[in-house]
Amino acid sequence: MERQVRLVAGSLVLIGVLLGLVSPWFLILSGGVAAGLVFSAVTNTCGMAAVLGKLPHNRPPSGTPDLDTTLAALTS
């Protein structure tokens, strides 16, 4: 998850800087990502990770047994 957050944050900053060459208003994107990273570090939370965690490829497949079922199967 951390790697995905770094990839998305870095990509957004790069896109904001490159588009900032066209119009300085696009630099707001890079500034927003930077502010989010600072907030994340200060509060020890990560909103981007929470959003990325809801994507289908970051969730277990349906029908995956819960912890109690798995432990029962391992101890029997």
Residue, then its C-alpha position, 0 to 999 in steps of 0.5 A: m500500500e505504501r508503494q502505491v501511495r508513493l506512486v500516486a503522490g509522485s505522479l500527481v506532483l510530476i503532472g502538476v509540475l509539467l502542466g505548470l509549464v503550461s499554466p501556473w494554476f496547475l501548480i496548485l495540484s502539486g501544492g495540494v499533494a505536498a500539503g496532504l503529505v505533510f498532514s499525513a506525516v503530522t497526524n500519522t494517517c493517510g487519506m490516500a491509502a484509505v482511498l486506494g484500499k477501497l479499490p477492487h485489487n486491494r481487497p480480498p476476494s469474496g468468499t475468503p475465510d475469516l481469521d477464526t475459520t482459518l485458525a480453526a482449520l490450522t489447529s485441527 
